[in-house]
Amino acid sequence: MLRIIVLLFISTFTFALSPDKTDGFSGNFDLGLNFTKNVEQTFQFNNIFNLDYKAKKHTLSLNNSIAFISKTGQEELLNKGTQDLKYELISKNLNIGFSFQHLYDISRKIKNRYTTGIGVSYSLLVKKNVNLGLTVQREKESIFEGDDKLQNRLNLNILFTKKIKESIEITLKNSYQPNLEGFGDFRWVSNLSLRVNLSANFLLSINTTYNYDSTPEIEIPEMDYQLINSLSYTF
């Protein structure tokens, strides 16, 4: 119980920028709790805080998201999270951006992964429902047992957003990340998000994430899944 109380006081940061937003600051704060009991008990806590700043054609995003997972019989929490910093220069349909990301994931033996990237994204539709992006990334990864890795990757992604009703929005994002030194080494990430407006400032958010890594660490599965239900406050 003490562990759960401590978790509830931990906060995180996330950024999500939109070309349609007015100048100034905006963002959201999410809290998610999942509890499953069958053969074993699993408790998951997730916290996200988004903060965006837009000034004319320039946007700056800061993203910090963390998750803690506690399972029956395991003393150590499975701790994972990402922190992103992104700058974009926005034109009518074509955006140019620079990004920096820090990732850690105990469940996949990743101690730290630092990634820098520069790329472009293009909005296919006038209403900006479909967005294609291409980024060249340089990453340095440290694992708990083994040598550090330096890699160059491409990040090809497609983002689709659809409003079913005025209060319901679905977002699907797929990302393919091949190693430039060998395309047989690649990662695939799919994320499906459903957001339901409860009021002017509160939303219900349901997110599912599928990760695939063709070359994981020893004894780590190639695939993993994550489901997060959370309440979001926007400002």
C-alpha positions as CSV (number, residue, x, y, z in Angstrom):
1,M,0.0,0.0,0.0
2,L,2.8,2.4,0.8
3,R,4.3,1.7,-2.6
4,I,1.0,2.6,-4.3
5,I,0.7,5.9,-2.2
6,V,4.3,6.9,-3.3
7,L,3.5,6.2,-6.9
8,L,0.5,8.5,-6.8
9,F,2.7,11.4,-5.9
10,I,5.0,11.0,-8.9
11,S,4.4,13.3,-11.9
12,T,5.5,13.2,-15.5
13,F,5.6,15.5,-18.6
14,T,4.4,15.0,-22.2
15,F,4.0,17.2,-25.3
16,A,1.6,17.0,-28.1
17,L,1.5,19.9,-30.6
18,S,-1.1,20.7,-33.2
19,P,-0.7,23.3,-36.1
20,D,-4.3,24.4,-35.5
21,K,-3.7,25.6,-31.9
22,T,-3.4,29.3,-31.2
23,D,-0.2,30.9,-30.0
24,G,0.8,30.4,-26.4
25,F,0.9,27.5,-23.9
26,S,-1.4,24.4,-23.9
27,G,-1.2,20.8,-22.6
28,N,-2.7,18.1,-20.6
29,F,-2.1,16.0,-17.4
30,D,-3.1,12.3,-17.4
31,L,-3.3,9.8,-14.5
32,G,-3.9,6.1,-15.3
33,L,-4.4,3.1,-13.0
34,N,-4.9,-0.5,-14.1
35,F,-5.3,-3.5,-11.8
36,T,-5.6,-7.1,-13.0
37,K,-6.0,-10.3,-10.9
38,N,-6.0,-13.8,-12.3
39,V,-3.1,-16.2,-11.7
40,E,-1.1,-13.3,-10.5
41,Q,-1.9,-9.7,-9.5
42,T,-0.7,-6.8,-11.7
43,F,-0.9,-3.2,-10.7
44,Q,0.1,-0.5,-13.3
45,F,0.4,3.3,-12.7
46,N,0.9,5.7,-15.6
47,N,1.3,9.5,-15.4
48,I,1.7,11.9,-18.4
49,F,2.0,15.7,-18.4
50,N,1.9,17.5,-21.8
51,L,3.0,21.1,-22.3
52,D,3.2,22.8,-25.7
53,Y,4.2,26.3,-26.8
54,K,3.4,27.8,-30.1
55,A,4.6,31.1,-31.6
56,K,3.4,31.8,-35.1
57,K,5.2,29.0,-37.3
58,H,7.3,27.7,-34.4
59,T,6.3,25.0,-31.9
60,L,8.3,23.6,-29.0
61,S,7.2,20.4,-27.2
62,L,8.3,18.7,-24.0
63,N,7.1,15.1,-23.3
64,N,7.6,13.1,-20.1
65,S,5.7,9.8,-19.6
66,I,6.3,7.2,-17.0
67,A,4.8,3.8,-16.0
68,F,5.3,1.6,-13.0
69,I,4.2,-2.1,-13.0
70,S,4.1,-4.3,-9.9
71,K,3.5,-8.0,-10.3
72,T,3.0,-10.8,-7.7
73,G,6.2,-12.3,-6.4
74,Q,8.4,-9.5,-7.9
75,E,10.2,-7.3,-5.4
76,E,11.3,-4.8,-8.0
77,L,8.9,-2.5,-9.9
78,L,9.0,-2.7,-13.7
79,N,9.8,0.9,-14.5
80,K,9.6,2.4,-18.0
81,G,9.3,5.9,-19.4
82,T,10.2,8.4,-22.1
83,Q,11.1,12.1,-22.1
84,D,10.9,14.0,-25.4
85,L,11.9,17.5,-26.5
86,K,10.8,18.5,-30.0
87,Y,11.0,21.7,-32.1
88,E,9.1,22.2,-35.3
89,L,8.9,24.8,-38.0
90,I,5.4,24.7,-39.5
91,S,4.4,25.6,-43.0
92,K,1.1,24.9,-44.7
93,N,1.5,21.1,-45.2
94,L,5.2,20.5,-44.6
95,N,6.9,20.6,-41.1
96,I,10.6,20.5,-40.4
97,G,11.6,19.3,-36.9
98,F,14.4,18.4,-34.5
99,S,13.9,16.0,-31.6
100,F,15.7,14.6,-28.6
101,Q,14.5,11.6,-26.6
102,H,15.5,9.7,-23.5
103,L,14.0,6.2,-22.9
104,Y,14.4,3.6,-20.2
105,D,12.6,0.3,-19.8
106,I,13.6,-2.2,-17.1
107,S,11.3,-4.9,-18.5
108,R,13.4,-4.9,-21.7
109,K,16.8,-4.5,-19.9
110,I,17.2,-0.9,-21.4
111,K,19.0,1.3,-18.8
112,N,19.1,4.4,-21.0
113,R,18.5,5.1,-24.7
114,Y,19.3,8.6,-26.0
115,T,18.1,9.5,-29.4
116,T,18.5,12.6,-31.5
117,G,16.7,13.1,-34.8
118,I,16.0,15.5,-37.6
119,G,13.2,15.1,-40.2
120,V,10.1,16.2,-42.0
121,S,6.4,15.5,-41.9
122,Y,3.8,16.1,-44.5
123,S,0.0,16.4,-44.1
124,L,-1.7,14.5,-46.9
125,L,-5.2,15.9,-46.4
126,V,-6.4,19.4,-46.2
127,K,-8.0,18.7,-42.9
128,K,-4.8,17.2,-41.7
129,N,-6.3,13.8,-40.9
130,V,-3.3,11.9,-42.3
131,N,0.3,12.8,-41.7
132,L,3.5,11.1,-43.0
133,G,6.9,11.6,-41.4
134,L,10.5,10.7,-42.1
135,T,13.3,11.2,-39.5
136,V,17.0,10.2,-39.5
137,Q,18.0,9.2,-35.9
138,R,21.2,8.7,-34.0
139,E,20.9,6.7,-30.8
140,K,23.1,5.6,-28.0
141,E,21.7,2.7,-25.9
142,S,23.0,1.4,-22.5
143,I,21.7,-2.0,-21.2
144,F,22.1,-3.4,-17.7
145,E,24.4,-6.2,-18.8
146,G,26.5,-5.6,-21.9
147,D,28.3,-3.0,-24.0
148,D,26.8,0.3,-25.1
149,K,25.4,0.5,-28.7
150,L,25.6,3.3,-31.2
151,Q,23.2,3.1,-34.1
152,N,21.8,5.1,-37.0
153,R,18.1,4.5,-37.8
154,L,15.3,5.8,-40.0
155,N,11.9,6.5,-38.5
156,L,9.1,6.2,-41.0
157,N,5.7,6.9,-39.4
158,I,2.1,7.5,-40.4
159,L,-0.4,9.3,-38.2
160,F,-4.2,9.1,-38.7
161,T,-6.7,11.1,-36.7
162,K,-10.5,10.8,-37.0
163,K,-13.3,12.5,-35.0
164,I,-16.2,10.1,-34.8
165,K,-18.3,12.7,-33.0
166,E,-17.6,16.1,-31.6
167,S,-16.7,14.5,-28.3
168,I,-14.9,11.3,-29.5
169,E,-11.5,11.2,-31.3
170,I,-9.5,8.2,-32.5
171,T,-5.7,8.4,-33.3
172,L,-3.7,5.6,-34.9
173,K,0.1,5.9,-35.2
174,N,2.4,3.3,-36.8
175,S,6.2,3.7,-36.7
176,Y,8.8,1.6,-38.6
177,Q,12.5,2.0,-37.4
178,P,15.1,0.1,-39.4
179,N,18.8,0.1,-38.6
180,L,20.6,1.8,-41.5
181,E,23.4,-0.7,-41.3
182,G,21.1,-3.7,-41.6
183,F,17.3,-3.5,-42.4
184,G,16.8,-6.9,-40.8
185,D,17.3,-5.1,-37.5
186,F,14.1,-3.1,-37.1
187,R,11.5,-1.9,-34.6
188,W,7.8,-1.5,-35.1
189,V,5.5,0.5,-32.8
190,S,1.7,0.8,-33.2
191,N,-0.4,3.0,-30.9
192,L,-4.2,3.3,-30.9
193,S,-5.7,6.0,-28.8
194,L,-9.4,6.8,-28.0
195,R,-10.2,10.1,-26.3
196,V,-13.7,11.0,-25.1
197,N,-14.5,14.5,-24.0
198,L,-16.3,14.4,-20.6
199,S,-16.4,18.2,-20.2
200,A,-14.5,21.3,-21.5
201,N,-11.4,20.3,-19.6
202,F,-11.6,16.6,-18.7
203,L,-11.2,13.6,-21.1
204,L,-11.3,9.8,-20.8
205,S,-8.3,8.4,-22.6
206,I,-7.8,4.7,-23.6
207,N,-4.4,3.8,-25.2
208,T,-3.1,0.5,-26.5
209,T,0.5,0.1,-27.6
210,Y,2.2,-2.8,-29.5
211,N,6.0,-3.0,-29.7
212,Y,8.1,-5.3,-31.8
213,D,11.9,-5.5,-31.8
214,S,13.5,-7.9,-34.2
215,T,16.7,-8.1,-32.1
216,P,15.8,-7.9,-28.4
217,E,18.2,-8.6,-25.6
218,I,18.7,-12.2,-24.5
219,E,15.6,-13.8,-22.8
220,I,13.5,-10.8,-23.8
221,P,10.5,-11.5,-26.1
222,E,10.3,-9.7,-29.4
223,M,6.8,-8.4,-28.8
224,D,5.0,-6.7,-25.9
225,Y,1.7,-5.0,-25.4
226,Q,0.4,-2.3,-23.1
227,L,-3.1,-1.0,-22.3
228,I,-3.5,2.3,-20.3
229,N,-6.8,3.8,-19.2
230,S,-6.5,7.3,-17.8
231,L,-8.3,10.5,-16.9
232,S,-6.9,13.6,-18.6
233,Y,-7.1,17.3,-17.7
234,T,-6.4,19.7,-20.6
235,F,-5.5,23.3,-20.4
